[in-house]
Amino acid sequence: MSDITVSSGTVVTGASDDLIEIGGELEEEFNAYDCNDGTMAFSDGTLLRVDYSKDGIWKFNPIYKGSLFVRVIQGSISEDTNDEAYFDSGLKWCAFSTEMQVEVNTIKKNPLQRVQK
């Protein structure tokens, strides 16, 4: 695993009950009051499910891990800390929505079939 710091990549976390904060290489804040079914998309292809849990902490769960995604460090209810999602350097943009329909389809490799005449 990389030892990533905010200065060498990007970190995503929550603040209070209404903000998602992005820091480091990308700097952004998204208003997300009472979000329980949000999605974040990143330029490397990463998709994160976003949830402000009933326990009062922000949860970020990978739906798809892109090329710059490093890891999510789980927050703690007892320590009142939010999840933190880490990315290596190189992200160009990120987007957040509470209304995004997300389906991830993968291409399955099938051997070529002979066509008989």
N, C-alpha and C positions, 0 to 999 in steps of 0.2 A: 504494500500500500504506500501511496505517496504521503509525505508529510507536507501537506498543503497549508499555506497560510493565506490570509485574506489578500496579502500583497502579491501573491504569485498565482492567483486564480480567482475563483468566485465562490462565495458562500451564500446560501439561501436559508433564512430562518424567519421566525415570527416575532412580533413585538406586541405586547398587550393582547387584546382580543380582536383587534381590527386591522393590523398591518402585517404584510409580508415584506420583509426587507431583503434586498440583494446588495451585497457589498463586495469590494475588491475590484477586480478588473471591470465588472459591470456594476453600476450604481443605480438602484431603482427602488421605489416603494409602491406597493399595490394596496389599495384599500380593499379589505376583504372581511368586513364585519360579519361575524357568525357564519363563516364559510364551513360547510360540511360536505361539499362535493365539488371542489375546484380542481382545475387542471393547469399545470404550467408546462409550457413547451420551450425548448431551448434550441439554439442554432446547430448544436451537434447531434440533434435527433432525440435527445432525452425528453421523456414525458414523466412528470411527477403528479401523482394524486395528492391533493392538498385537503387537509381536514383540521379544523379547530375542534378538538375533541371535547366531549362533555366534561372531561377532567380538567379542562382549561389550559391545554398545551397544544401547540401546532405540531402536526404530523405531516411528514413528506415521504410518500411511498413511491418508489420507482415503478412505473408501468413499463417503460422501455429505457434501457441504459444506453446512452449515446457514447460517442468516442471520447468525450472529455469528462464524463461522469466518473467520480472517484468513489464516493461512499456517502451514506447517511449515518450520522451519529445520532442515536436515539435520545430524545429528551427524557426527563424524569419528572414524574408527578410530585414525588416527595421533595425534590430539589427545585421545583418550579422552573425547569428549563425546557426549551423547545427543541425539536429535532433541528439538525443542521445538515443541509445537503451541500457537498463539496464538489467542485469542478476544477480540473486543471486549466491552465491558461489557454485562451483562444476563443472563448465564447464571444459571439458578435451581437446576439440579441436574446431576449426572453419575452414570453407573453404569458398572461394569466387570464383565465376566464372561469366563471362559475356556471357557464351555460354551454361549454364545449362538449360535443359528443365525441367520445374517443373510442376508436376501434383499432387495434393493432393486428394487422394480418402479416403473416410471414409467408414467403415463397418456399414451397417444398420442392426439392429437386426430385424429379421423376426421370428414370432412365428412358432414353428414347425407345419408342416402340417401333418395330418394323411394320411397315404397311404392306400387306400382301395384295398383289394384283390379280 
